[in-house]
Amino acid sequence: MPHQLTETQKAARVDWCLEMMERFENGASRRVSDVVTGDESWIYQFDPETKQQSAKWVFPGGDLPLKVKQSRSVGKKMVATFFSKSGHIATIVLEDQRTVTAKWYTEVCLPRVFQGIREKRPSSGL
């Protein structure tokens, strides 16, 4: 998603939102519970020093060391979470891959999202 949307993109999003509000009667429709949405986030892993590892001897009256450098991330994982009006449906971790692709969404995410919907709403028909 671009960080800076063009005026055309902004207008298209407003139009889509207005259409959805009309379709779902401003949230009063029972069908709004069928809407599933998701979001992605990077989770960074740090390997912090233990208290003992960061301890330093200081002479009486000496200045305490100033630690300003933050440790580098030792790893990261992308996590996609899907939810609906009724709550959480599924959280999927991007395993051993670096790029989110349409194939990952269709072959990994969607089956797990559909399974989550089936478990929460057995009468959904999925």
Order of alpha helices (4+ residues) and beta strands (2+ residues): alpha-beta-beta-beta-alpha
